[in-house]
Amino acid sequence: MLPLEKKLNITFEIERLVQKKLEIVVPQVVLDELKKLLNNEKQSTILKAKLALDLASKFSVLESETGYFADEEILRIAVEKDAIVATNDSELRMKLRARGIAVISLRGKNKLSLFGDIK
């Protein structure tokens, strides 16, 4: 949900960092978690979830294995596909980096940074 809050052009920023065109995908399990947030009591959470779903609709959906939490599935997919992951979740970032997965996350107010090497 962060790119919307910080007015980031996520596609441009990712291509700037990796210096090549990539296919940006959103795992289905992430979309499922965002949809669950639409039932939250906080209007701000509902609005952020709607905005995140709108942003996600611009990218391909990657079918996910069922039975996983989003973070577990993101980690599994990243390892399996040797993918770069964009996240601002510090716990997930640490797990990804421990496995040698490159991570893109917010640095400062409106810039993304790449942590790790692109293979």
Backbone as CSV, one residue per row, in Angstrom:
resi,resn,N_x,N_y,N_z,CA_x,CA_y,CA_z,C_x,C_y,C_z
1,MET,0.814,-1.190,0.000,0.000,0.000,0.000,0.861,1.258,0.000
2,LEU,2.122,1.112,0.326,3.014,2.246,0.474,3.181,3.134,-0.756
3,PRO,3.307,2.594,-1.977,3.502,3.473,-3.132,2.405,4.521,-3.271
4,LEU,1.199,4.153,-2.901,0.084,5.088,-3.024,0.158,6.172,-1.973
5,GLU,0.590,5.799,-0.784,0.696,6.768,0.292,1.805,7.784,0.011
6,LYS,2.860,7.350,-0.628,4.032,8.197,-0.863,4.077,8.785,-2.268
7,LYS,3.029,8.556,-3.061,2.960,9.080,-4.428,4.174,8.650,-5.250
8,LEU,4.415,7.354,-5.259,5.538,6.764,-5.983,5.068,6.175,-7.298
9,ASN,5.854,6.341,-8.337,5.621,5.611,-9.580,6.455,4.344,-9.455
10,ILE,5.833,3.299,-8.951,6.581,2.092,-8.595,7.249,1.436,-9.796
11,THR,6.570,1.413,-10.944,7.160,0.797,-12.135,8.424,1.542,-12.552
12,PHE,8.347,2.853,-12.611,9.503,3.670,-12.983,10.643,3.473,-11.988
13,GLU,10.329,3.505,-10.709,11.363,3.380,-9.682,12.046,2.011,-9.726
14,ILE,11.277,0.958,-9.946,11.872,-0.381,-10.020,12.770,-0.486,-11.244
15,GLU,12.306,-0.007,-12.387,13.134,-0.058,-13.599,14.383,0.796,-13.439
16,ARG,14.288,1.899,-12.717,15.452,2.747,-12.450,16.484,1.977,-11.635
17,LEU,16.017,1.232,-10.664,16.929,0.495,-9.789,17.600,-0.679,-10.486
18,VAL,16.840,-1.448,-11.218,17.401,-2.669,-11.818,17.963,-2.417,-13.206
19,GLN,17.643,-1.286,-13.783,18.134,-0.842,-15.087,17.788,-1.804,-16.217
20,LYS,16.627,-2.417,-16.106,16.087,-3.223,-17.187,14.598,-3.413,-16.949
21,LYS,13.903,-3.791,-17.994,12.478,-4.050,-17.859,12.262,-5.391,-17.182
22,LEU,11.336,-5.422,-16.265,10.989,-6.647,-15.560,9.487,-6.853,-15.644
23,GLU,9.070,-8.074,-15.458,7.643,-8.323,-15.313,7.323,-8.217,-13.830
24,ILE,6.450,-7.297,-13.492,6.026,-7.144,-12.106,4.778,-7.996,-11.915
25,VAL,4.820,-8.850,-10.917,3.689,-9.723,-10.630,3.267,-9.565,-9.173
26,VAL,2.017,-9.884,-8.927,1.479,-9.855,-7.569,0.939,-11.250,-7.269
27,PRO,1.465,-11.912,-6.244,0.940,-13.234,-5.901,-0.535,-13.166,-5.488
28,GLN,-1.295,-14.153,-5.896,-2.719,-14.199,-5.566,-2.948,-14.104,-4.062
29,VAL,-2.078,-14.716,-3.279,-2.240,-14.696,-1.824,-2.176,-13.261,-1.283
30,VAL,-1.412,-12.398,-1.926,-1.346,-10.996,-1.514,-2.676,-10.307,-1.817
31,LEU,-3.219,-10.577,-3.002,-4.529,-10.005,-3.349,-5.591,-10.488,-2.371
32,ASP,-5.524,-11.748,-1.998,-6.489,-12.290,-1.043,-6.403,-11.570,0.299
33,GLU,-5.180,-11.298,0.762,-5.018,-10.572,2.031,-5.561,-9.151,1.923
34,LEU,-5.321,-8.509,0.785,-5.844,-7.152,0.597,-7.368,-7.154,0.590
35,LYS,-7.962,-8.151,-0.035,-9.429,-8.251,-0.067,-9.999,-8.438,1.332
36,LYS,-9.308,-9.180,2.182,-9.754,-9.356,3.566,-9.753,-8.028,4.315
37,LEU,-8.809,-7.157,3.966,-8.730,-5.853,4.625,-9.922,-4.957,4.289
38,LEU,-10.634,-5.280,3.231,-11.825,-4.496,2.874,-12.926,-4.633,3.922
39,ASN,-12.817,-5.647,4.783,-13.801,-5.864,5.853,-13.354,-5.272,7.180
40,ASN,-12.263,-4.539,7.169,-11.724,-3.944,8.384,-12.660,-2.849,8.889
41,GLU,-12.614,-2.594,10.165,-13.458,-1.550,10.752,-12.925,-0.149,10.460
42,LYS,-11.634,-0.029,10.277,-11.032,1.290,10.048,-11.209,1.706,8.597
43,GLN,-11.800,2.849,8.383,-11.997,3.355,7.024,-10.675,3.615,6.319
44,SER,-9.668,4.045,7.066,-8.365,4.313,6.444,-7.749,3.020,5.903
45,THR,-7.917,1.914,6.622,-7.407,0.622,6.164,-8.150,0.165,4.917
46,ILE,-9.454,0.354,4.911,-10.269,-0.023,3.746,-9.840,0.781,2.527
47,LEU,-9.634,2.073,2.701,-9.219,2.930,1.589,-7.858,2.502,1.057
48,LYS,-6.918,2.229,1.949,-5.584,1.791,1.523,-5.655,0.459,0.784
49,ALA,-6.498,-0.449,1.273,-6.647,-1.747,0.607,-7.229,-1.571,-0.787
50,LYS,-8.213,-0.696,-0.930,-8.805,-0.433,-2.256,-7.772,0.145,-3.207
51,LEU,-6.987,1.085,-2.716,-5.949,1.695,-3.552,-4.889,0.671,-3.943
52,ALA,-4.516,-0.184,-2.998,-3.513,-1.216,-3.281,-4.049,-2.220,-4.301
53,LEU,-5.314,-2.594,-4.182,-5.915,-3.508,-5.159,-5.977,-2.868,-6.539
54,ASP,-6.256,-1.568,-6.574,-6.273,-0.857,-7.852,-4.884,-0.859,-8.482
55,LEU,-3.852,-0.592,-7.691,-2.481,-0.625,-8.189,-2.122,-2.032,-8.654
56,ALA,-2.468,-3.028,-7.859,-2.142,-4.419,-8.195,-2.809,-4.860,-9.489
57,SER,-3.950,-4.280,-9.806,-4.672,-4.664,-11.022,-3.896,-4.305,-12.291
58,LYS,-2.892,-3.467,-12.165,-2.074,-3.070,-13.316,-1.000,-4.103,-13.648
59,PHE,-0.836,-5.099,-12.770,0.212,-6.092,-12.930,-0.381,-7.486,-13.088
60,SER,0.433,-8.410,-13.534,0.003,-9.801,-13.690,-0.181,-10.439,-12.322
61,VAL,-1.132,-11.356,-12.254,-1.367,-12.105,-11.025,-0.633,-13.437,-11.136
62,LEU,0.106,-13.766,-10.114,0.836,-15.023,-10.057,0.073,-15.957,-9.123
63,GLU,-0.422,-17.051,-9.679,-1.169,-18.003,-8.855,-0.288,-18.468,-7.703
64,SER,-0.900,-18.621,-6.560,-0.179,-18.991,-5.347,-0.643,-20.343,-4.849
65,GLU,0.218,-20.963,-4.072,-0.161,-22.210,-3.413,-1.077,-21.843,-2.249
66,THR,-2.072,-22.645,-2.020,-2.965,-22.383,-0.899,-2.341,-22.922,0.376
67,GLY,-2.809,-22.418,1.483,-2.306,-22.884,2.771,-1.127,-22.101,3.294
68,TYR,-0.683,-21.116,2.578,0.439,-20.285,3.025,-0.063,-18.902,3.404
69,PHE,0.605,-18.291,4.367,0.395,-16.874,4.621,1.144,-16.127,3.533
70,ALA,0.778,-14.888,3.308,1.379,-14.116,2.210,2.902,-14.076,2.312
71,ASP,3.440,-13.793,3.492,4.898,-13.697,3.627,5.577,-15.015,3.298
72,GLU,5.005,-16.119,3.761,5.584,-17.436,3.468,5.553,-17.722,1.970
73,GLU,4.451,-17.361,1.334,4.308,-17.611,-0.096,5.239,-16.708,-0.901
74,ILE,5.387,-15.474,-0.508,6.317,-14.561,-1.186,7.731,-15.116,-1.091
75,LEU,8.113,-15.572,0.083,9.442,-16.152,0.279,9.620,-17.401,-0.586
76,ARG,8.623,-18.272,-0.599,8.700,-19.496,-1.394,8.850,-19.177,-2.881
77,ILE,8.043,-18.255,-3.379,8.086,-17.881,-4.795,9.426,-17.238,-5.138
78,ALA,9.890,-16.346,-4.276,11.151,-15.645,-4.535,12.312,-16.619,-4.635
79,VAL,12.355,-17.605,-3.744,13.420,-18.598,-3.769,13.288,-19.465,-5.023
80,GLU,12.069,-19.910,-5.302,11.835,-20.795,-6.447,12.147,-20.118,-7.774
81,LYS,11.792,-18.856,-7.909,11.949,-18.157,-9.183,13.143,-17.206,-9.208
82,ASP,13.903,-17.171,-8.117,15.033,-16.263,-8.002,14.591,-14.835,-8.344
83,ALA,13.507,-14.421,-7.722,12.860,-13.140,-8.016,13.348,-12.038,-7.081
84,ILE,13.183,-10.821,-7.525,13.404,-9.639,-6.694,12.065,-9.342,-6.039
85,VAL,12.060,-9.006,-4.758,10.815,-8.742,-4.046,10.782,-7.290,-3.595
86,ALA,9.666,-6.630,-3.850,9.452,-5.273,-3.357,8.566,-5.355,-2.122
87,THR,9.101,-4.946,-0.989,8.343,-4.962,0.259,8.921,-3.944,1.228
88,ASN,8.080,-3.444,2.088,8.561,-2.568,3.150,8.405,-3.242,4.508
89,ASP,8.054,-4.505,4.492,7.895,-5.294,5.701,9.287,-5.708,6.186
90,SER,9.721,-5.171,7.317,11.102,-5.387,7.769,11.383,-6.855,8.094
91,GLU,10.433,-7.561,8.679,10.650,-8.974,8.994,10.799,-9.804,7.719
92,LEU,9.944,-9.546,6.738,10.033,-10.256,5.464,11.339,-9.905,4.747
93,ARG,11.726,-8.638,4.787,13.007,-8.224,4.170,14.168,-9.023,4.746
94,MET,14.207,-9.163,6.063,15.309,-9.894,6.700,15.319,-11.359,6.271
95,LYS,14.150,-11.991,6.202,14.075,-13.392,5.774,14.543,-13.540,4.326
96,LEU,14.127,-12.618,3.476,14.529,-12.662,2.069,16.027,-12.468,1.920
97,ARG,16.571,-11.477,2.598,18.003,-11.184,2.493,18.835,-12.350,3.041
98,ALA,18.340,-13.020,4.088,19.059,-14.178,4.643,19.149,-15.302,3.614
99,ARG,18.218,-15.329,2.681,18.227,-16.351,1.617,18.906,-15.852,0.344
100,GLY,19.456,-14.628,0.390,20.165,-14.093,-0.770,19.251,-13.488,-1.821
101,ILE,18.006,-13.206,-1.456,17.043,-12.618,-2.388,17.179,-11.098,-2.360
102,ALA,17.274,-10.495,-3.541,17.329,-9.035,-3.635,15.974,-8.450,-3.245
103,VAL,16.015,-7.336,-2.524,14.797,-6.700,-2.028,14.801,-5.224,-2.387
104,ILE,13.642,-4.756,-2.817,13.439,-3.331,-3.078,12.493,-2.809,-2.005
105,SER,12.895,-1.719,-1.359,12.017,-1.131,-0.344,12.202,0.374,-0.294
106,LEU,11.301,1.006,0.407,11.284,2.460,0.489,12.468,2.971,1.295
107,ARG,13.093,3.994,0.771,14.180,4.663,1.472,13.886,6.150,1.398
108,GLY,13.816,6.783,2.537,13.441,8.190,2.546,11.946,8.327,2.323
109,LYS,11.554,9.463,1.796,10.118,9.724,1.652,9.511,9.185,0.377
110,ASN,10.280,9.164,-0.710,9.654,8.750,-1.969,10.623,8.097,-2.955
111,LYS,11.626,7.430,-2.435,12.580,6.718,-3.294,12.659,5.266,-2.864
112,LEU,12.803,4.420,-3.839,13.020,3.008,-3.554,14.506,2.708,-3.637
113,SER,14.951,1.751,-2.845,16.345,1.316,-2.875,16.396,-0.187,-3.040
114,LEU,17.461,-0.648,-3.670,17.697,-2.069,-3.891,18.706,-2.566,-2.866
115,PHE,18.366,-3.658,-2.203,19.260,-4.275,-1.232,19.588,-5.669,-1.752
116,GLY,20.865,-5.938,-1.971,21.287,-7.231,-2.499,21.641,-7.122,-3.960
117,ASP,22.118,-8.215,-4.492,22.552,-8.266,-5.874,21.489,-8.911,-6.753
118,ILE,21.350,-8.371,-7.958,20.441,-8.942,-8.940,21.213,-10.007,-9.692
119,LYS,20.633,-11.181,-9.786,21.321,-12.293,-10.467,20.941,-12.359,-11.913
